[in-house]
Amino acid sequence: MHFNPFSVAVLALLSLAGAKADDKISTAGLVVDDKQVASYCAIPVKPEFKEVEFVCFTLKGDIKKQMTNPNRLKGFVNKAGNAFVVLGQSGAQSFSIGDKHAVLHPIDAPYCRKVEVTSGGPESGATATAQKCPGNVPFDLSGELSAIPPGAGGP
């Protein structure tokens, strides 16, 4: 089978178009609600949220303009888009922001999740991991992952 350069270029563009379709901006599963974000992410944690599995995140910028590939997310985002909470679900949950990909894993500690964020950009291969429980400071997705110490964002 022989392909001319034009056919190869068209095939390459179609492949790229298909790959980018998965990277559409989406916060599927997150409802805009300032009060819920403030309630879940308050420090110290409110008594009614001590026995709920969730992880709070912060970001410089608007998550509603940056999040892609949400998988099994349920939670809330504030109107500014710079803070959001993901409620724990059975199994792993994930999302991407720019060149960072976050995965939330269930763990044995009650009401806690393991958060693992990897970078695919200039810091390709850099990883930040933390165990997040009710009352912990939010996991900040703003900076360079290499600057986040292991287990950052603990109690």
N, CA, C and O atoms as a GROMACS GRO file, in nm:
protein
  620
    1MET      N    1   0.084  -0.117   0.000
    1MET     CA    2   0.000   0.000   0.000
    1MET      C    3   0.089   0.123   0.000
    1MET      O    4   0.188   0.128   0.073
    2HIS      N    5   0.055   0.223  -0.081
    2HIS     CA    6   0.135   0.344  -0.094
    2HIS      C    7   0.052   0.466  -0.056
    2HIS      O    8  -0.062   0.481  -0.100
    3PHE      N    9   0.111   0.552   0.027
    3PHE     CA   10   0.044   0.675   0.067
    3PHE      C   11   0.120   0.794   0.011
    3PHE      O   12   0.243   0.798   0.018
    4ASN      N   13   0.049   0.890  -0.044
    4ASN     CA   14   0.117   1.011  -0.088
    4ASN      C   15   0.128   1.106   0.031
    4ASN      O   16   0.057   1.089   0.130
    5PRO      N   17   0.215   1.205   0.023
    5PRO     CA   18   0.235   1.296   0.137
    5PRO      C   19   0.106   1.365   0.183
    5PRO      O   20   0.087   1.387   0.302
    6PHE      N   21   0.018   1.399   0.089
    6PHE     CA   22  -0.108   1.464   0.125
    6PHE      C   23  -0.194   1.371   0.210
    6PHE      O   24  -0.251   1.414   0.310
    7SER      N   25  -0.203   1.243   0.172
    7SER     CA   26  -0.282   1.146   0.248
    7SER      C   27  -0.227   1.129   0.389
    7SER      O   28  -0.303   1.120   0.486
    8VAL      N   29  -0.096   1.126   0.400
    8VAL     CA   30  -0.033   1.110   0.531
    8VAL      C   31  -0.063   1.233   0.618
    8VAL      O   32  -0.092   1.219   0.736
    9ALA      N   33  -0.056   1.353   0.559
    9ALA     CA   34  -0.085   1.475   0.634
    9ALA      C   35  -0.229   1.478   0.682
    9ALA      O   36  -0.256   1.515   0.796
   10VAL      N   37  -0.322   1.440   0.595
   10VAL     CA   38  -0.464   1.438   0.633
   10VAL      C   39  -0.487   1.337   0.745
   10VAL      O   40  -0.557   1.366   0.841
   11LEU      N   41  -0.427   1.219   0.732
   11LEU     CA   42  -0.441   1.117   0.835
   11LEU      C   43  -0.384   1.166   0.969
   11LEU      O   44  -0.443   1.142   1.074
   12ALA      N   45  -0.271   1.234   0.965
   12ALA     CA   46  -0.210   1.286   1.087
   12ALA      C   47  -0.300   1.391   1.152
   12ALA      O   48  -0.318   1.391   1.274
   13LEU      N   49  -0.357   1.480   1.071
   13LEU     CA   50  -0.447   1.583   1.126
   13LEU      C   51  -0.571   1.520   1.187
   13LEU      O   52  -0.617   1.563   1.293
   14LEU      N   53  -0.627   1.420   1.121
   14LEU     CA   54  -0.744   1.353   1.177
   14LEU      C   55  -0.710   1.284   1.308
   14LEU      O   56  -0.791   1.284   1.401
   15SER      N   57  -0.593   1.226   1.317
   15SER     CA   58  -0.551   1.161   1.441
   15SER      C   59  -0.537   1.263   1.553
   15SER      O   60  -0.581   1.239   1.665
   16LEU      N   61  -0.476   1.378   1.522
   16LEU     CA   62  -0.462   1.483   1.623
   16LEU      C   63  -0.597   1.537   1.666
   16LEU      O   64  -0.619   1.562   1.784
   17ALA      N   65  -0.688   1.554   1.571
   17ALA     CA   66  -0.822   1.604   1.605
   17ALA      C   67  -0.891   1.507   1.699
   17ALA      O   68  -0.959   1.549   1.793
   18GLY      N   69  -0.876   1.379   1.676
   18GLY     CA   70  -0.936   1.278   1.763
   18GLY      C   71  -0.874   1.280   1.900
   18GLY      O   72  -0.944   1.262   2.000
   19ALA      N   73  -0.744   1.301   1.908
   19ALA     CA   74  -0.676   1.304   2.038
   19ALA      C   75  -0.718   1.425   2.119
   19ALA      O   76  -0.735   1.415   2.240
   20LYS      N   77  -0.736   1.540   2.054
   20LYS     CA   78  -0.774   1.660   2.125
   20LYS      C   79  -0.918   1.656   2.173
   20LYS      O   80  -0.953   1.727   2.267
   21ALA      N   81  -1.002   1.575   2.110
   21ALA     CA   82  -1.143   1.568   2.150
   21ALA      C   83  -1.156   1.526   2.296
   21ALA      O   84  -1.249   1.569   2.364
   22ASP      N   85  -1.065   1.443   2.344
   22ASP     CA   86  -1.069   1.398   2.483
   22ASP      C   87  -1.029   1.510   2.579
   22ASP      O   88  -1.058   1.502   2.699
   23ASP      N   89  -0.963   1.613   2.529
   23ASP     CA   90  -0.912   1.720   2.614
   23ASP      C   91  -1.005   1.841   2.619
   23ASP      O   92  -0.960   1.952   2.648
   24LYS      N   93  -1.134   1.822   2.591
   24LYS     CA   94  -1.229   1.932   2.599
   24LYS      C   95  -1.238   1.981   2.743
   24LYS      O   96  -1.236   1.901   2.837
   25ILE      N   97  -1.248   2.111   2.760
   25ILE     CA   98  -1.265   2.170   2.892
   25ILE      C   99  -1.398   2.121   2.950
   25ILE      O  100  -1.502   2.134   2.888
   26SER      N  101  -1.392   2.064   3.070
   26SER     CA  102  -1.513   2.011   3.134
   26SER      C  103  -1.492   1.998   3.284
   26SER      O  104  -1.388   1.952   3.330
   27THR      N  105  -1.593   2.038   3.357
   27THR     CA  106  -1.595   2.014   3.501
   27THR      C  107  -1.714   1.925   3.534
   27THR      O  108  -1.780   1.943   3.636
   28ALA      N  109  -1.740   1.829   3.447
   28ALA     CA  110  -1.853   1.738   3.466
   28ALA      C  111  -1.849   1.677   3.606
   28ALA      O  112  -1.746   1.624   3.649
   29GLY      N  113  -1.961   1.685   3.676
   29GLY     CA  114  -1.971   1.630   3.810
   29GLY      C  115  -1.950   1.732   3.920
   29GLY      O  116  -1.978   1.704   4.037
   30LEU      N  117  -1.901   1.852   3.885
   30LEU     CA  118  -1.880   1.957   3.984
   30LEU      C  119  -1.988   2.064   3.966
   30LEU      O  120  -2.007   2.117   3.857
   31VAL      N  121  -2.056   2.096   4.074
   31VAL     CA  122  -2.163   2.196   4.075
   31VAL      C  123  -2.109   2.326   4.133
   31VAL      O  124  -2.041   2.323   4.236
   32VAL      N  125  -2.139   2.438   4.070
   32VAL     CA  126  -2.094   2.568   4.122
   32VAL      C  127  -2.175   2.600   4.248
   32VAL      O  128  -2.297   2.616   4.243
   33ASP      N  129  -2.104   2.610   4.362
   33ASP     CA  130  -2.170   2.638   4.490
   33ASP      C  131  -2.066   2.687   4.591
   33ASP      O  132  -1.997   2.607   4.654
   34ASP      N  133  -2.055   2.819   4.605
   34ASP     CA  134  -1.957   2.879   4.697
   34ASP      C  135  -1.974   2.829   4.840
   34ASP      O  136  -1.876   2.800   4.908
   35LYS      N  137  -2.098   2.820   4.886
   35LYS     CA  138  -2.124   2.780   5.025
   35LYS      C  139  -2.076   2.638   5.053
   35LYS      O  140  -2.017   2.612   5.158
   36GLN      N  141  -2.100   2.546   4.961
   36GLN     CA  142  -2.057   2.407   4.982
   36GLN      C  143  -1.904   2.398   4.985
   36GLN      O  144  -1.848   2.330   5.070
   37VAL      N  145  -1.837   2.467   4.892
   37VAL     CA  146  -1.690   2.466   4.891
   37VAL      C  147  -1.637   2.522   5.022
   37VAL      O  148  -1.547   2.463   5.083
   38ALA      N  149  -1.691   2.635   5.066
   38ALA     CA  150  -1.646   2.696   5.192
   38ALA      C  151  -1.674   2.604   5.311
   38ALA      O  152  -1.592   2.597   5.403
   39SER      N  153  -1.786   2.535   5.310
   39SER     CA  154  -1.820   2.446   5.422
   39SER      C  155  -1.727   2.325   5.428
   39SER      O  156  -1.675   2.294   5.535
   40TYR      N  157  -1.706   2.258   5.316
   40TYR     CA  158  -1.620   2.140   5.315
   40TYR      C  159  -1.474   2.176   5.344
   40TYR      O  160  -1.405   2.102   5.414
   41CYS      N  161  -1.428   2.287   5.290
   41CYS     CA  162  -1.285   2.319   5.296
   41CYS      C  163  -1.248   2.408   5.414
   41CYS      O  164  -1.134   2.454   5.421
   42ALA      N  165  -1.341   2.434   5.505
   42ALA     CA  166  -1.311   2.516   5.623
   42ALA      C  167  -1.209   2.446   5.712
   42ALA      O  168  -1.211   2.324   5.727
   43ILE      N  169  -1.120   2.525   5.771
   43ILE     CA  170  -1.025   2.472   5.868
   43ILE      C  171  -1.042   2.553   5.995
   43ILE      O  172  -1.026   2.675   5.990
   44PRO      N  173  -1.073   2.494   6.109
   44PRO     CA  174  -1.090   2.350   6.126
   44PRO      C  175  -1.220   2.303   6.058
   44PRO      O  176  -1.314   2.379   6.038
   45VAL      N  177  -1.220   2.174   6.025
   45VAL     CA  178  -1.334   2.116   5.955
   45VAL      C  179  -1.458   2.122   6.044
   45VAL      O  180  -1.450   2.100   6.165
   46LYS      N  181  -1.571   2.150   5.983
   46LYS     CA  182  -1.697   2.153   6.058
   46LYS      C  183  -1.730   2.012   6.104
   46LYS      O  184  -1.703   1.916   6.032
   47PRO      N  185  -1.789   1.997   6.222
   47PRO     CA  186  -1.819   1.863   6.276
   47PRO      C  187  -1.899   1.775   6.180
   47PRO      O  188  -1.876   1.654   6.174
   48GLU      N  189  -1.993   1.833   6.107
   48GLU     CA  190  -2.075   1.752   6.017
   48GLU      C  191  -1.999   1.697   5.896
   48GLU      O  192  -2.050   1.612   5.824
   49PHE      N  193  -1.875   1.746   5.874
   49PHE     CA  194  -1.796   1.697   5.761
   49PHE      C  195  -1.679   1.609   5.804
   49PHE      O  196  -1.601   1.565   5.720
   50LYS      N  197  -1.664   1.582   5.934
   50LYS     CA  198  -1.551   1.501   5.982
   50LYS      C  199  -1.558   1.357   5.935
   50LYS      O  200  -1.455   1.291   5.925
   51GLU      N  201  -1.677   1.308   5.907
   51GLU     CA  202  -1.693   1.169   5.866
   51GLU      C  203  -1.744   1.158   5.724
   51GLU      O  204  -1.828   1.075   5.692
   52VAL      N  205  -1.691   1.245   5.638
   52VAL     CA  206  -1.725   1.245   5.496
   52VAL      C  207  -1.593   1.238   5.420
   52VAL      O  208  -1.499   1.311   5.452
   53GLU      N  209  -1.586   1.153   5.319
   53GLU     CA  210  -1.463   1.141   5.239
   53GLU      C  211  -1.464   1.246   5.129
   53GLU      O  212  -1.552   1.246   5.042
   54PHE      N  213  -1.365   1.336   5.133
   54PHE     CA  214  -1.355   1.441   5.031
   54PHE      C  215  -1.213   1.496   5.029
   54PHE      O  216  -1.136   1.478   5.123
   55VAL      N  217  -1.180   1.565   4.919
   55VAL     CA  218  -1.051   1.632   4.906
   55VAL      C  219  -1.076   1.772   4.851
   55VAL      O  220  -1.150   1.789   4.754
   56CYS      N  221  -1.015   1.872   4.914
   56CYS     CA  222  -1.024   2.009   4.867
   56CYS      C  223  -0.899   2.043   4.785
   56CYS      O  224  -0.789   1.999   4.816
   57PHE      N  225  -0.919   2.122   4.681
   57PHE     CA  226  -0.810   2.166   4.594
   57PHE      C  227  -0.817   2.317   4.577
   57PHE      O  228  -0.925   2.376   4.583
   58THR      N  229  -0.702   2.380   4.556
   58THR     CA  230  -0.695   2.520   4.518
   58THR      C  231  -0.611   2.533   4.393
   58THR      O  232  -0.532   2.444   4.360
   59LEU      N  233  -0.630   2.644   4.324
   59LEU     CA  234  -0.562   2.666   4.197
   59LEU      C  235  -0.559   2.816   4.170
   59LEU      O  236  -0.658   2.885   4.194
   60LYS      N  237  -0.447   2.866   4.121
   60LYS     CA  238  -0.444   3.004   4.074
   60LYS      C  239  -0.507   3.002   3.935
   60LYS      O  240  -0.458   2.933   3.845
   61GLY      N  241  -0.612   3.075   3.917
   61GLY     CA  242  -0.684   3.073   3.790
   61GLY      C  243  -0.821   3.011   3.810
   61GLY      O  244  -0.866   2.992   3.923
   62ASP      N  245  -0.886   2.980   3.701
   62ASP     CA  246  -1.023   2.929   3.703
   62ASP      C  247  -1.028   2.785   3.653
   62ASP      O  248  -1.006   2.759   3.535
   63ILE      N  249  -1.055   2.693   3.744
   63ILE     CA  250  -1.062   2.551   3.710
   63ILE      C  251  -1.165   2.525   3.600
   63ILE      O  252  -1.151   2.432   3.521
   64LYS      N  253  -1.269   2.607   3.597
   64LYS     CA  254  -1.376   2.589   3.499
   64LYS      C  255  -1.325   2.615   3.357
   64LYS      O  256  -1.390   2.576   3.260
   65LYS      N  257  -1.210   2.680   3.344
   65LYS     CA  258  -1.150   2.708   3.214
   65LYS      C  259  -1.030   2.619   3.185
   65LYS      O  260  -0.969   2.630   3.079
   66GLN      N  261  -0.996   2.529   3.280
   66GLN     CA  262  -0.874   2.450   3.265
   66GLN      C  263  -0.892   2.299   3.279
   66GLN      O  264  -0.810   2.224   3.226
   67MET      N  265  -0.995   2.253   3.349
   67MET     CA  266  -1.008   2.110   3.377
   67MET      C  267  -1.047   2.032   3.251
   67MET      O  268  -1.134   2.074   3.174
   68THR      N  269  -0.982   1.919   3.233
   68THR     CA  270  -1.017   1.827   3.125
   68THR      C  271  -1.023   1.685   3.182
   68THR      O  272  -0.973   1.658   3.291
   69ASN      N  273  -1.082   1.597   3.107
   69ASN     CA  274  -1.087   1.454   3.139
   69ASN      C  275  -1.137   1.420   3.279
   69ASN      O  276  -1.077   1.336   3.346
   70PRO      N  277  -1.245   1.485   3.327
   70PRO     CA  278  -1.296   1.446   3.460
   70PRO      C  279  -1.350   1.304   3.456
   70PRO      O  280  -1.426   1.267   3.366
   71ASN      N  281  -1.310   1.224   3.553
   71ASN     CA  282  -1.352   1.084   3.557
   71ASN      C  283  -1.408   1.053   3.695
   71ASN      O  284  -1.335   1.052   3.794
   72ARG      N  285  -1.538   1.027   3.701
   72ARG     CA  286  -1.607   0.987   3.823
   72ARG      C  287  -1.605   1.096   3.930
   72ARG      O  288  -1.603   1.065   4.049
   73LEU      N  289  -1.605   1.223   3.889
   73LEU     CA  290  -1.603   1.332   3.986
   73LEU      C  291  -1.744   1.366   4.031
   73LEU      O  292  -1.840   1.360   3.954
   74LYS      N  293  -1.754   1.402   4.158
   74LYS     CA  294  -1.877   1.453   4.217
   74LYS      C  295  -1.831   1.552   4.322
   74LYS      O  296  -1.747   1.519   4.406
   75GLY      N  297  -1.886   1.673   4.319
   75GLY     CA  298  -1.845   1.771   4.418
   75GLY      C  299  -1.890   1.911   4.381
   75GLY      O  300  -1.991   1.930   4.314
   76PHE      N  301  -1.812   2.009   4.428
   76PHE     CA  302  -1.850   2.149   4.413
   76PHE      C  303  -1.729   2.233   4.376
   76PHE      O  304  -1.616   2.201   4.413
   77VAL      N  305  -1.753   2.341   4.302
   77VAL     CA  306  -1.650   2.438   4.266
   77VAL      C  307  -1.705   2.577   4.300
   77VAL      O  308  -1.825   2.602   4.285
   78ASN      N  309  -1.618   2.667   4.347
   78ASN     CA  310  -1.667   2.802   4.376
   78ASN      C  311  -1.680   2.882   4.247
   78ASN      O  312  -1.624   2.844   4.144
   79LYS      N  313  -1.753   2.994   4.254
   79LYS     CA  314  -1.779   3.075   4.133
   79LYS      C  315  -1.650   3.125   4.070
   79LYS      O  316  -1.640   3.132   3.948
   80ALA      N  317  -1.552   3.161   4.152
   80ALA     CA  318  -1.425   3.210   4.100
   80ALA      C  319  -1.346   3.100   4.031
   80ALA      O  320  -1.259   3.128   3.948
   81GLY      N  321  -1.376   2.974   4.064
   81GLY     CA  322  -1.306   2.861   4.002
   81GLY      C  323  -1.170   2.832   4.062
   81GLY      O  324  -1.098   2.748   4.010
   82ASN      N  325  -1.134   2.901   4.170
   82ASN     CA  326  -1.001   2.881   4.228
   82ASN      C  327  -1.000   2.784   4.346
   82ASN      O  328  -0.895   2.763   4.409
   83ALA      N  329  -1.115   2.725   4.377
   83ALA     CA  330  -1.123   2.623   4.483
   83ALA      C  331  -1.235   2.525   4.447
   83ALA      O  332  -1.340   2.564   4.397
   84PHE      N  333  -1.209   2.398   4.474
   84PHE     CA  334  -1.312   2.298   4.450
   84PHE      C  335  -1.293   2.180   4.543
   84PHE      O  336  -1.184   2.157   4.595
   85VAL      N  337  -1.401   2.105   4.563
   85VAL     CA  338  -1.398   1.988   4.651
   85VAL      C  339  -1.450   1.869   4.571
   85VAL      O  340  -1.552   1.879   4.502
   86VAL      N  341  -1.379   1.757   4.582
   86VAL     CA  342  -1.420   1.633   4.518
   86VAL      C  343  -1.463   1.537   4.628
   86VAL      O  344  -1.385   1.504   4.717
   87LEU      N  345  -1.588   1.493   4.620
   87LEU     CA  346  -1.640   1.397   4.718
   87LEU      C  347  -1.594   1.257   4.679
   87LEU      O  348  -1.598   1.221   4.561
   88GLY      N  349  -1.551   1.179   4.777
   88GLY     CA  350  -1.502   1.044   4.751
   88GLY      C  351  -1.611   0.954   4.695
   88GLY      O  352  -1.725   0.956   4.741
   89GLN      N  353  -1.574   0.874   4.598
   89GLN     CA  354  -1.661   0.773   4.538
   89GLN      C  355  -1.587   0.640   4.547
   89GLN      O  356  -1.467   0.638   4.572
   90SER      N  357  -1.656   0.529   4.526
   90SER     CA  358  -1.586   0.401   4.527
   90SER      C  359  -1.491   0.398   4.407
   90SER      O  360  -1.528   0.441   4.297
   91GLY      N  361  -1.372   0.347   4.427
   91GLY     CA  362  -1.275   0.340   4.319
   91GLY      C  363  -1.202   0.472   4.299
   91GLY      O  364  -1.223   0.570   4.371
   92ALA      N  365  -1.115   0.472   4.199
   92ALA     CA  366  -1.033   0.590   4.170
   92ALA      C  367  -1.113   0.696   4.094
   92ALA      O  368  -1.208   0.665   4.022
   93GLN      N  369  -1.072   0.820   4.113
   93GLN     CA  370  -1.128   0.934   4.042
   93GLN      C  371  -1.011   1.011   3.983
   93GLN      O  372  -0.900   1.002   4.035
   94SER      N  373  -1.034   1.085   3.875
   94SER     CA  374  -0.922   1.157   3.815
   94SER      C  375  -0.969   1.278   3.734
   94SER      O  376  -1.086   1.291   3.700
   95PHE      N  377  -0.872   1.365   3.706
   95PHE     CA  378  -0.894   1.481   3.620
   95PHE      C  379  -0.758   1.535   3.578
   95PHE      O  380  -0.656   1.500   3.636
   96SER      N  381  -0.760   1.621   3.477
   96SER     CA  382  -0.637   1.687   3.432
   96SER      C  383  -0.656   1.837   3.435
   96SER      O  384  -0.766   1.888   3.417
   97ILE      N  385  -0.545   1.907   3.459
   97ILE     CA  386  -0.542   2.053   3.453
   97ILE      C  387  -0.412   2.089   3.382
   97ILE      O  388  -0.304   2.069   3.436
   98GLY      N  389  -0.425   2.141   3.263
   98GLY     CA  390  -0.306   2.172   3.185
   98GLY      C  391  -0.224   2.046   3.164
   98GLY      O  392  -0.273   1.946   3.113
   99ASP      N  393  -0.097   2.051   3.206
   99ASP     CA  394  -0.009   1.935   3.189
   99ASP      C  395  -0.006   1.845   3.312
   99ASP      O  396   0.074   1.752   3.318
  100LYS      N  397  -0.093   1.872   3.410
  100LYS     CA  398  -0.098   1.791   3.532
  100LYS      C  399  -0.216   1.695   3.528
  100LYS      O  400  -0.324   1.730   3.480
  101HIS      N  401  -0.193   1.574   3.577
  101HIS     CA  402  -0.301   1.475   3.586
  101HIS      C  403  -0.311   1.429   3.731
  101HIS      O  404  -0.212   1.385   3.790
  102ALA      N  405  -0.430   1.440   3.788
  102ALA     CA  406  -0.453   1.403   3.928
  102ALA      C  407  -0.537   1.277   3.937
  102ALA      O  408  -0.636   1.262   3.865
  103VAL      N  409  -0.498   1.187   4.027
  103VAL     CA  410  -0.575   1.066   4.054
  103VAL      C  411  -0.598   1.060   4.205
  103VAL      O  412  -0.505   1.076   4.284
  104LEU      N  413  -0.723   1.037   4.244
  104LEU     CA  414  -0.761   1.022   4.385
  104LEU      C  415  -0.791   0.875   4.408
  104LEU      O  416  -0.881   0.819   4.346
  105HIS      N  417  -0.715   0.813   4.497
  105HIS     CA  418  -0.730   0.670   4.526
  105HIS      C  419  -0.793   0.649   4.663
  105HIS      O  420  -0.760   0.722   4.757
  106PRO      N  421  -0.882   0.552   4.675
  106PRO     CA  422  -0.930   0.516   4.809
  106PRO      C  423  -0.817   0.450   4.888
  106PRO      O  424  -0.734   0.381   4.830
  107ILE      N  425  -0.814   0.473   5.019
  107ILE     CA  426  -0.713   0.410   5.104
  107ILE      C  427  -0.783   0.355   5.228
  107ILE      O  428  -0.902   0.376   5.248
  108ASP      N  429  -0.707   0.284   5.311
  108ASP     CA  430  -0.765   0.221   5.430
  108ASP      C  431  -0.800   0.319   5.541
  108ASP      O  432  -0.887   0.289   5.624
  109ALA      N  433  -0.736   0.436   5.546
  109ALA     CA  434  -0.765   0.534   5.651
  109ALA      C  435  -0.907   0.587   5.631
  109ALA      O  436  -0.942   0.631   5.521
  110PRO      N  437  -0.989   0.585   5.735
  110PRO     CA  438  -1.128   0.630   5.721
  110PRO      C  439  -1.138   0.775   5.673
  110PRO      O  440  -1.069   0.863   5.725
  111TYR      N  441  -1.223   0.798   5.576
  111TYR     CA  442  -1.256   0.930   5.523
  111TYR      C  443  -1.141   1.000   5.452
  111TYR      O  444  -1.147   1.120   5.428
  112CYS      N  445  -1.037   0.927   5.417
  112CYS     CA  446  -0.920   0.986   5.352
  112CYS      C  447  -0.903   0.932   5.210
  112CYS      O  448  -0.953   0.824   5.177
  113ARG      N  449  -0.831   1.008   5.127
  113ARG     CA  450  -0.797   0.967   4.991
  113ARG      C  451  -0.649   0.996   4.969
  113ARG      O  452  -0.594   1.090   5.026
  114LYS      N  453  -0.587   0.914   4.886
  114LYS     CA  454  -0.450   0.941   4.842
  114LYS      C  455  -0.462   1.021   4.713
  114LYS      O  456  -0.529   0.979   4.619
  115VAL      N  457  -0.395   1.136   4.709
  115VAL     CA  458  -0.394   1.221   4.590
  115VAL      C  459  -0.257   1.210   4.527
  115VAL      O  460  -0.155   1.232   4.593
  116GLU      N  461  -0.254   1.176   4.400
  116GLU     CA  462  -0.129   1.165   4.327
  116GLU      C  463  -0.140   1.251   4.202
  116GLU      O  464  -0.228   1.230   4.118
  117VAL      N  465  -0.051   1.350   4.190
  117VAL     CA  466  -0.053   1.441   4.075
  117VAL      C  467   0.079   1.425   4.001
  117VAL      O  468   0.186   1.435   4.061
  118THR      N  469   0.071   1.400   3.871
  118THR     CA  470   0.190   1.387   3.788
  118THR      C  471   0.190   1.496   3.682
  118THR      O  472   0.084   1.545   3.642
  119SER      N  473   0.309   1.533   3.639
  119SER     CA  474   0.323   1.638   3.539
  119SER      C  475   0.372   1.579   3.408
  119SER      O  476   0.455   1.489   3.406
  120GLY      N  477   0.318   1.631   3.299
  120GLY     CA  478   0.360   1.587   3.167
  120GLY      C  479   0.425   1.699   3.089
  120GLY      O  480   0.464   1.678   2.974
  121GLY      N  481   0.437   1.817   3.147
  121GLY     CA  482   0.493   1.932   3.077
  121GLY      C  483   0.642   1.942   3.097
  121GLY      O  484   0.713   1.841   3.090
  122PRO      N  485   0.692   2.064   3.121
  122PRO     CA  486   0.835   2.084   3.140
  122PRO      C  487   0.890   2.001   3.256
  122PRO      O  488   1.008   1.967   3.258
  123GLU      N  489   0.804   1.968   3.350
  123GLU     CA  490   0.843   1.887   3.465
  123GLU      C  491   0.809   1.741   3.442
  123GLU      O  492   0.790   1.666   3.539
  124SER      N  493   0.801   1.698   3.320
  124SER     CA  494   0.755   1.564   3.287
  124SER      C  495   0.812   1.459   3.382
  124SER      O  496   0.934   1.448   3.400
  125GLY      N  497   0.722   1.383   3.442
  125GLY     CA  498   0.761   1.278   3.534
  125GLY      C  499   0.759   1.320   3.680
  125GLY      O  500   0.763   1.234   3.768
  126ALA      N  501   0.752   1.451   3.708
  126ALA     CA  502   0.745   1.496   3.847
  126ALA      C  503   0.612   1.450   3.907
  126ALA      O  504   0.508   1.454   3.840
  127THR      N  505   0.616   1.408   4.033
  127THR     CA  506   0.495   1.358   4.100
  127THR      C  507   0.487   1.418   4.240
  127THR      O  508   0.588   1.429   4.310
  128ALA      N  509   0.367   1.455   4.280
  128ALA     CA  510   0.341   1.498   4.418
  128ALA      C  511   0.231   1.408   4.471
  128ALA      O  512   0.128   1.388   4.406
  129THR      N  513   0.252   1.353   4.590
  129THR     CA  514   0.155   1.261   4.651
  129THR      C  515   0.125   1.307   4.793
  129THR      O  516   0.215   1.349   4.866
  130ALA      N  517  -0.001   1.298   4.832
  130ALA     CA  518  -0.040   1.333   4.969
  130ALA      C  519  -0.162   1.253   5.009
  130ALA      O  520  -0.246   1.219   4.926
  131GLN      N  521  -0.172   1.224   5.138
  131GLN     CA  522  -0.293   1.165   5.194
  131GLN      C  523  -0.377   1.282   5.243
  131GLN      O  524  -0.330   1.363   5.324
  132LYS      N  525  -0.500   1.292   5.196
  132LYS     CA  526  -0.586   1.404   5.233
  132LYS      C  527  -0.707   1.352   5.310
  132LYS      O  528  -0.775   1.259   5.266
  133CYS      N  529  -0.732   1.414   5.425
  133CYS     CA  530  -0.842   1.376   5.514
  133CYS      C  531  -0.920   1.502   5.550
  133CYS      O  532  -0.868   1.612   5.532
  134PRO      N  533  -1.043   1.489   5.601
  134PRO     CA  534  -1.118   1.607   5.643
  134PRO      C  535  -1.034   1.692   5.740
  134PRO      O  536  -0.975   1.639   5.834
  135GLY      N  537  -1.031   1.822   5.716
  135GLY     CA  538  -0.955   1.913   5.801
  135GLY      C  539  -0.816   1.944   5.751
  135GLY      O  540  -0.751   2.035   5.803
  136ASN      N  541  -0.767   1.871   5.648
  136ASN     CA  542  -0.636   1.902   5.591
  136ASN      C  543  -0.646   2.027   5.505
  136ASN      O  544  -0.752   2.061   5.454
  137VAL      N  545  -0.532   2.095   5.489
  137VAL     CA  546  -0.529   2.209   5.398
  137VAL      C  547  -0.553   2.157   5.256
  137VAL      O  548  -0.519   2.043   5.226
  138PRO      N  549  -0.610   2.240   5.169
  138PRO     CA  550  -0.635   2.196   5.032
  138PRO      C  551  -0.506   2.161   4.959
  138PRO      O  552  -0.399   2.215   4.990
  139PHE      N  553  -0.516   2.072   4.863
  139PHE     CA  554  -0.404   2.037   4.776
  139PHE      C  555  -0.395   2.147   4.672
  139PHE      O  556  -0.489   2.168   4.595
  140ASP      N  557  -0.282   2.220   4.667
  140ASP     CA  558  -0.267   2.332   4.574
  140ASP      C  559  -0.209   2.283   4.442
  140ASP      O  560  -0.100   2.227   4.437
  141LEU      N  561  -0.283   2.306   4.335
  141LEU     CA  562  -0.243   2.263   4.201
  141LEU      C  563  -0.175   2.374   4.122
  141LEU      O  564  -0.152   2.358   4.002
  142SER      N  565  -0.141   2.485   4.187
  142SER     CA  566  -0.092   2.603   4.116
  142SER      C  567   0.054   2.595   4.074
  142SER      O  568   0.088   2.634   3.962
  143GLY      N  569   0.140   2.546   4.160
  143GLY     CA  570   0.283   2.557   4.136
  143GLY      C  571   0.346   2.437   4.068
  143GLY      O  572   0.278   2.349   4.016
  144GLU      N  573   0.477   2.439   4.070
  144GLU     CA  574   0.556   2.329   4.015
  144GLU      C  575   0.549   2.211   4.111
  144GLU      O  576   0.565   2.228   4.231
  145LEU      N  577   0.526   2.093   4.058
  145LEU     CA  578   0.515   1.974   4.144
  145LEU      C  579   0.644   1.945   4.218
  145LEU      O  580   0.642   1.896   4.331
  146SER      N  581   0.757   1.975   4.155
  146SER     CA  582   0.885   1.946   4.220
  146SER      C  583   0.905   2.031   4.346
  146SER      O  584   0.988   1.997   4.431
  147ALA      N  585   0.828   2.140   4.359
  147ALA     CA  586   0.840   2.226   4.476
  147ALA      C  587   0.752   2.179   4.592
  147ALA      O  588   0.762   2.232   4.702
  148ILE      N  589   0.667   2.079   4.567
  148ILE     CA  590   0.578   2.029   4.672
  148ILE      C  591   0.648   1.917   4.746
  148ILE      O  592   0.680   1.814   4.685
  149PRO      N  593   0.674   1.933   4.876
  149PRO     CA  594   0.741   1.826   4.950
  149PRO      C  595   0.653   1.703   4.961
  149PRO      O  596   0.530   1.714   4.958
  150PRO      N  597   0.713   1.584   4.974
  150PRO     CA  598   0.633   1.461   4.988
  150PRO      C  599   0.532   1.473   5.102
  150PRO      O  600   0.566   1.518   5.211
  151GLY      N  601   0.410   1.433   5.075
  151GLY     CA  602   0.305   1.435   5.177
  151GLY      C  603   0.254   1.574   5.209
  151GLY      O  604   0.184   1.593   5.309
  152ALA      N  605   0.287   1.673   5.126
  152ALA     CA  606   0.246   1.811   5.153
  152ALA      C  607   0.096   1.821   5.168
  152ALA      O  608   0.019   1.747   5.107
  153GLY      N  609   0.057   1.915   5.250
  153GLY     CA  610  -0.086   1.939   5.267
  153GLY      C  611  -0.148   1.854   5.374
  153GLY      O  612  -0.269   1.834   5.374
  154GLY      N  613  -0.068   1.805   5.466
  154GLY     CA  614  -0.120   1.725   5.576
  154GLY      C  615  -0.196   1.810   5.675
  154GLY      O  616  -0.225   1.927   5.648
  155PRO      N  617  -0.227   1.754   5.790
  155PRO     CA  618  -0.307   1.827   5.889
  155PRO      C  619  -0.239   1.954   5.938
  155PRO      O  620  -0.295   2.025   6.021
   0.00000   0.00000   0.00000
